[in-house]
Every structure is written in structure tokens, then in C-alpha cells.
């Protein structure tokens, strides 16, 4: 009898110990942005794919500008015809990858930060430049992110027939590396609409000031009479500013860029596409009910004010999509711990939101009034002014 009690006591103690240990392991394996050292060599890179619509896609990492103080590090995605593809690092610099891991680990968790910063994508190998012109789409990222964090979306737009030039700068991003391995960093990222607007303006002037380098260079495909500026978050709002001061811009695409009262006087003449997500204060997926939310009221007012002089202004409200669902990592948001997720990522499927935004941009650039069909197909609220 005593032996039986001892055995039962030992079993209970062991079970308790295993339970505590299991809980400890679960908690520590799912923490966001812990201070422990990360070894990317022990974590497989994430494979990223783009939507192949019409063309295969090539990519170049380039520098815009001649002087160091005015140079921009840019990634160019462009349509090509190729017989084969090869796996390429989405962020093609190991030091930059390491730095970016530290920047985003608190946003998406340790393991996923490594997988995304070291992500790989199949891109065209020795792609043939096409003898035709394509609209030029300039893109800037959200605060603390890099253009490569949107690689799936950017390459998908190139496949549809755009030359996409995506770039960032300090202090929008924490670190900028160049193809020659030099770099620039800041201690903290900061919202600076004017700075990002200046970067857009500089890129436009650089890309339109000279003739294509050669017939075999992506620049020979750029239609500089069709320049569209696009951006997520701070870059989306900054796109409005550059459009007002640079008439080479043919249209603005603002992806969830929140605007302050200072933007009420920003009224570009060019067409505007304003894509916004479900506000955090709105629990219902019915966009018609969002108007009571404070942030949504600000967006509604900004849409009306910014559209004051615009040739056409289109607003798309996407239910169940949150602010970070524009990023590639949204494809894997089920793996993001709850502490990181909060309301940064919604329940919308990435493939659905990405396809919707691609179609909206394509229709916007092609001036196709397909908004009613788009609204019905994706169950989103679309306003046109």
C-alpha cells in the first residue's frame, strides 16, 4: 500500500514538472522580440512567391543618384521573358538581413523575423528585356519596414506589366545598405512625411533626366510619361505631397497612409486611389458602420479634402484587413504570436487582399471604371468622387 502511494506521488510530481516545463517552453518559444541571440543558420528561409499574370519578373538592386548624400538604394522589379528561374535572396545582403531581423523581431516574433529577413524568391534568370514601354510605379514602405518586405506584391505588379522602382531612406527605415556594401543607419525610425516626399521627388528627377542606358537595360522599358507614386502607411501619405509639387506624377496610390490635419491643404490635381483597412475601433466587418470610429472619421475627412481638386478620387474600404496585411509576412500570420499580432493583422486571407489591391491599381492606371464589379467581387465598399 505504501509503495503504491509513493508511486502515485511520484507520478503526480512528474506530471506537474512536465506541465510546468511544457508551459515554460511554449512561452519562451512564442515570445516576440526576446533578447536571446538568434542564429539564422538554424532557421530555414521563407519561400516567397509572386502572382504570375503576364510576364516573368527580373530584379536589379541599384543606386539612384550620383552623390552619396543624395543616393537612394532601390530594388527594381521589371517584366521579362526568360527560359528559367533561380532562387534569389529577397534582401540580397547578409549584413542587412541581420540588421533587419533585429528591427522586425518585436513586430512579428523571433523565428518569423529570421525567416522573412532571409526569405527567398524565384526570379527570372537571364531575362530578356521587352521592346516596349510600361508604366513606372514608384513605391515606398511603411515605417520601419523595407521595400523587400513587400516583394510578393511588387513582383506581382511587375508581372502585370509595370516597371516597379521600390526604395526607402532614413529615418523611415532604420538601416539602408547599398550594392557596394556601404550603409547608413539611425538609432530610431521616425515618421517624416516631408523626407519621404523628397525621396519620391528625387527618384522621379533621377529616372526622367537621362536616356536609357542601353536597349538591354530595364530603363529602356520605363514609360516616364506614366509615373505613379505608391506607398504604404507614411509613404502612402507622402505620395500625396509629391504629387502636388511634381506634375510628372500621373496618379497617387495611398495604401492605408493615415493623414493628419496638415494634409487637409494637400490637394493634388492627379487621380488618387486611397485603400484603407478596418479601423481598430470597429468590431463589425460592415464598412458602413465604421463612420462612428474616430480614426475613420479622420480618414473620411481626409478623403474628401484631398479629393477637392483631383481629377478623380477612389476610396476602397477593406473589411477584416488591418494595417500590416500589406506585407509579405501576412501570408504567414497564423504563425505570429498573439502578443505581436494584436490588431496589426486581420482575418482576411492575404491572397484575397493582395489580388484585390493588384486589380484596383491596374484598373486605376488603365482608367477602367470597373469599381462596381470590383466592389461586388470582393465585398468591399468603394467610393468614387
C-alpha positions as a printed Julia matrix, in Angstrom:
385×3 Matrix{Float64}:
   0.0    0.0     0.0
   2.8    2.42    0.94
   4.66   1.59   -2.29
   1.51   2.32   -4.25
   1.17   5.74   -2.6
   4.81   6.5    -3.31
   4.37   5.59   -6.96
   1.25   7.78   -7.27
   3.04  10.68   -5.57
   6.0   10.31   -7.96
   3.68  10.23  -10.98
   1.82  13.36   -9.85
   5.11  15.19   -9.18
   6.49  14.19  -12.57
   3.3   15.26  -14.33
   3.39  18.63  -12.57
   7.05  19.13  -13.5
   6.41  18.25  -17.16
   3.42  20.59  -17.28
   5.44  23.49  -15.89
   8.33  22.7   -18.24
   6.0   22.48  -21.23
   4.39  25.8   -20.39
   7.83  27.4   -19.98
   8.99  26.06  -23.34
   5.79  27.18  -25.07
   6.0   30.65  -23.59
   9.65  31.13  -24.46
   9.33  29.72  -27.98
   6.49  32.13  -28.75
   7.83  35.31  -27.23
   8.09  38.29  -29.53
  11.43  40.02  -29.79
  13.29  38.35  -26.96
  16.85  39.42  -26.31
  18.32  35.99  -26.9
  20.82  35.59  -29.74
  19.35  34.34  -33.0
  21.22  32.1   -35.4
  19.68  32.34  -38.89
  21.7   29.27  -39.9
  19.38  27.15  -37.76
  16.17  28.55  -39.31
  15.1   27.86  -42.88
  14.42  30.96  -45.04
  10.8   31.51  -46.01
   9.97  30.9   -49.67
   8.03  33.8   -51.19
   6.09  33.58  -54.44
   4.55  36.24  -56.65
   1.44  36.04  -58.82
   2.49  35.34  -62.4
  -0.06  37.07  -64.6
   1.5   38.01  -67.94
   5.28  38.21  -67.64
   8.11  36.68  -65.7
   9.95  39.08  -63.44
  13.55  40.18  -63.17
  15.04  42.25  -60.36
  18.01  44.58  -60.01
  19.41  46.19  -56.87
  20.54  49.67  -57.92
  21.55  53.1   -56.68
  19.58  56.18  -57.7
  21.74  59.3   -57.69
  25.39  60.17  -58.1
  26.39  61.77  -54.81
  26.42  59.78  -51.6
  24.36  62.28  -49.65
  21.55  62.07  -52.2
  21.73  58.41  -53.17
  18.8   56.03  -52.79
  19.1   52.26  -52.54
  16.39  50.83  -54.78
  15.02  47.49  -55.93
  13.69  47.4   -59.48
  11.21  44.7   -60.49
  10.52  44.54  -64.22
   8.79  42.34  -66.84
  10.97  39.96  -68.83
  10.82  36.81  -70.91
  13.03  34.05  -69.55
  13.54  30.34  -70.09
  14.35  29.63  -66.46
  14.25  30.97  -62.92
  16.58  30.87  -59.94
  16.15  31.29  -56.21
  17.35  34.69  -55.04
  17.54  36.34  -51.63
  14.69  38.83  -51.32
  17.04  41.05  -49.3
  20.37  40.48  -51.08
  22.85  41.41  -48.35
  23.65  39.23  -45.31
  24.53  42.13  -43.01
  21.32  43.91  -43.96
  19.4   40.73  -43.22
  20.93  40.51  -39.74
  20.15  44.14  -39.01
  16.57  43.82  -40.27
  15.96  40.79  -38.06
  16.64  42.94  -35.01
  14.28  45.64  -36.31
  11.26  43.44  -37.0
  11.54  40.68  -34.37
   9.41  42.61  -31.87
   6.74  43.09  -34.54
   6.38  39.52  -35.79
   8.38  37.32  -33.4
  11.88  35.89  -33.47
  11.56  32.87  -35.74
   9.39  34.55  -38.34
  11.66  37.62  -38.34
  14.57  35.39  -39.35
  12.53  33.54  -41.96
  11.28  36.77  -43.58
  14.56  38.72  -43.46
  16.33  35.77  -45.13
  13.39  34.93  -47.44
  13.99  33.71  -50.97
  12.02  34.1   -54.18
  12.2   32.57  -57.65
  13.05  35.28  -60.18
  13.91  35.19  -63.86
  17.39  34.06  -64.83
  18.98  35.98  -67.72
  15.61  37.51  -68.59
  15.14  39.17  -71.96
  14.19  42.85  -71.88
  10.98  43.55  -73.79
  10.92  46.09  -76.67
   8.0   48.09  -75.26
   7.15  50.69  -72.64
   5.46  50.03  -69.3
   4.04  52.39  -66.65
   6.55  53.31  -63.95
   5.39  52.57  -60.4
   7.42  54.11  -57.56
   6.88  52.52  -54.16
   7.86  53.35  -50.58
   7.39  51.16  -47.45
   5.73  51.74  -44.1
   7.63  52.95  -41.04
  10.41  50.56  -40.01
   9.96  48.26  -43.0
  11.92  47.81  -46.23
  10.75  47.59  -49.86
  11.71  43.92  -49.82
   9.06  43.28  -47.15
   6.54  43.75  -49.98
   8.4   41.69  -52.59
   5.47  39.41  -53.42
   3.2   42.38  -54.15
   5.87  44.33  -56.06
   6.9   41.4   -58.26
   3.23  40.62  -58.92
   2.7   44.17  -60.2
   5.75  43.81  -62.46
   4.26  40.6   -63.85
   1.13  42.57  -64.77
   3.19  44.99  -66.84
   4.81  47.63  -64.63
   8.39  48.68  -64.04
   8.43  48.94  -60.24
  11.11  51.0   -58.5
  10.9   50.47  -54.73
  13.12  52.34  -52.29
  13.35  53.79  -48.82
  15.55  56.11  -46.81
  16.42  57.29  -43.31
  14.62  57.76  -40.92
  11.69  55.86  -42.48
  13.8   52.7   -42.28
  16.43  52.02  -39.63
  19.25  50.95  -41.95
  19.99  51.38  -45.63
  22.59  49.29  -47.44
  23.95  49.87  -50.93
  25.19  47.4   -53.55
  28.81  48.31  -52.69
  28.12  47.11  -49.08
  28.29  50.61  -47.57
  25.44  51.53  -45.26
  23.7   54.24  -43.27
  21.75  53.82  -40.03
  19.71  55.77  -37.5
  19.06  54.94  -33.87
  15.28  55.14  -34.21
  12.86  55.28  -37.1
  10.64  58.37  -37.29
   7.59  59.45  -39.24
   8.82  62.13  -41.64
   6.34  62.78  -44.44
   8.39  65.59  -45.95
  11.56  63.49  -46.12
   9.79  60.61  -47.85
   8.13  63.05  -50.23
  11.57  64.45  -51.07
  12.82  60.91  -51.75
   9.96  60.36  -54.2
  10.73  63.69  -55.89
  14.43  62.87  -56.14
  13.72  59.44  -57.63
  11.42  60.94  -60.27
  14.0   63.53  -61.28
  16.74  60.9   -61.46
  14.7   58.42  -63.5
  13.48  61.02  -66.01
  16.6   63.12  -66.55
  18.56  60.83  -68.85
  18.1   58.43  -71.73
  18.01  54.66  -71.14
  21.46  53.21  -70.51
  21.02  50.63  -73.28
  18.4   48.62  -75.12
  19.18  45.72  -72.8
  18.59  47.74  -69.63
  15.32  47.84  -67.68
  15.24  51.64  -68.03
  14.5   51.23  -71.74
  11.08  49.85  -70.73
  10.09  52.74  -68.44
   7.29  54.95  -69.74
   8.24  58.17  -67.98
   5.03  59.79  -69.2
   3.14  57.38  -66.94
   4.64  57.73  -63.47
   2.57  56.62  -60.49
   3.68  57.06  -56.88
   2.54  54.5   -54.33
   3.32  53.71  -50.74
   2.2   52.02  -47.58
   1.49  53.99  -44.41
   3.85  57.0   -44.11
   4.98  56.56  -47.74
   1.39  56.48  -48.97
   0.66  59.8   -47.31
   3.96  61.24  -48.61
   2.91  60.26  -52.14
   0.12  62.86  -51.92
   2.68  65.55  -51.12
   4.99  64.8   -54.03
   2.07  64.69  -56.47
   1.12  68.23  -55.52
   4.58  69.59  -56.29
   5.64  67.39  -59.23
   3.41  67.37  -62.3
   5.28  64.4   -63.77
   3.21  62.26  -61.38
   0.15  60.89  -63.17
  -1.55  59.33  -60.17
  -1.28  58.61  -56.43
  -1.82  55.26  -54.7
  -2.06  55.61  -50.92
  -2.15  52.26  -49.11
  -3.51  52.96  -45.64
  -1.46  56.08  -45.14
  -3.07  57.94  -42.24
  -3.08  61.69  -42.74
  -3.06  64.46  -40.15
  -4.76  67.86  -40.28
  -1.67  69.19  -42.04
  -2.73  67.16  -45.06
  -6.06  68.96  -45.47
  -4.28  71.5   -47.65
  -2.69  68.8   -49.8
  -4.94  68.69  -52.84
  -3.15  67.27  -55.89
  -4.79  67.55  -59.29
  -3.9   63.98  -60.21
  -6.22  60.99  -59.68
  -5.98  59.37  -56.22
  -6.53  55.76  -55.19
  -6.91  55.52  -51.41
  -7.01  51.99  -49.96
  -7.84  51.76  -46.26
  -8.27  48.92  -43.79
 -10.72  48.21  -41.0
 -10.07  50.63  -38.1
  -9.05  49.06  -34.8
 -12.02  50.6   -33.02
 -14.55  48.99  -35.37
 -15.64  45.47  -34.48
 -18.08  44.95  -37.33
 -16.8   43.99  -40.81
 -19.57  46.15  -42.32
 -17.75  49.23  -43.59
 -20.97  51.26  -43.5
 -20.8   51.18  -39.67
 -17.23  52.44  -39.34
 -18.07  56.14  -39.55
 -18.5   56.35  -35.76
 -14.85  55.43  -35.21
 -12.63  58.44  -34.53
  -9.79  57.39  -36.85
 -12.28  56.54  -39.59
 -13.83  59.99  -39.33
 -10.37  61.46  -39.85
  -9.82  59.26  -42.91
 -13.23  60.12  -44.33
 -12.5   63.82  -43.94
  -9.03  63.42  -45.47
 -10.51  61.6   -48.46
 -12.92  64.48  -49.09
 -10.27  67.16  -48.55
  -7.55  65.51  -50.65
 -10.05  64.87  -53.45
 -11.0   68.55  -53.59
  -9.11  69.27  -56.82
  -8.35  65.74  -58.0
  -9.48  64.63  -61.46
 -10.87  61.52  -59.79
 -10.55  60.1   -56.31
 -11.36  56.49  -55.39
 -11.61  55.13  -51.83
 -11.65  51.39  -51.09
 -12.5   50.18  -47.57
 -11.44  46.57  -46.98
 -13.12  44.7   -44.09
 -11.15  42.27  -41.9
  -7.87  43.7   -43.21
  -5.54  45.52  -40.81
  -2.58  47.81  -41.25
   0.2   45.23  -41.7
  -1.72  42.94  -44.04
   0.01  44.65  -46.99
   3.3   42.96  -46.02
   4.54  39.61  -47.33
   4.57  38.26  -43.78
   0.76  38.48  -43.74
   0.81  35.24  -45.74
   2.09  33.53  -42.6
   0.24  35.49  -39.93
  -1.08  32.31  -38.32
   2.49  31.79  -37.11
   2.69  35.21  -35.47
   2.3   35.11  -31.7
  -0.7   36.88  -30.2
   1.49  39.37  -28.35
   2.8   40.61  -31.7
  -0.36  40.23  -33.73
  -2.84  42.28  -31.7
  -4.8   44.15  -34.41
  -1.92  44.57  -36.84
  -3.11  41.61  -38.91
  -6.74  40.82  -39.73
  -8.57  37.64  -40.62
  -8.63  38.38  -44.35
  -6.69  35.89  -46.47
  -3.54  37.5   -47.88
  -4.13  36.13  -51.37
  -7.55  37.8   -51.47
  -6.4   41.23  -50.29
  -3.29  41.15  -52.47
  -5.3   40.22  -55.56
  -7.85  42.94  -54.82
  -5.18  45.62  -54.47
  -3.4   44.48  -57.63
  -6.65  44.61  -59.61
  -7.55  48.01  -58.15
  -4.18  49.52  -59.09
  -4.3   48.01  -62.57
  -7.81  49.38  -63.2
  -6.81  52.75  -61.72
  -3.79  53.1   -64.01
  -5.67  51.86  -67.07
  -8.51  54.26  -66.22
 -11.05  51.46  -66.22
 -14.23  52.31  -64.32
 -14.63  48.78  -63.04
 -15.29  49.79  -59.44
 -18.8   48.38  -59.16
 -17.7   44.93  -60.3
 -14.67  45.08  -58.02
 -16.87  46.02  -55.07
 -19.24  43.11  -55.66
 -16.5   40.55  -56.33
 -14.54  41.27  -53.15
 -17.37  42.56  -50.94
 -15.7   45.91  -50.24
 -17.04  49.45  -50.03
 -15.82  51.69  -52.86
 -16.46  55.42  -53.06
 -15.73  57.48  -56.18
 -15.56  61.27  -56.28
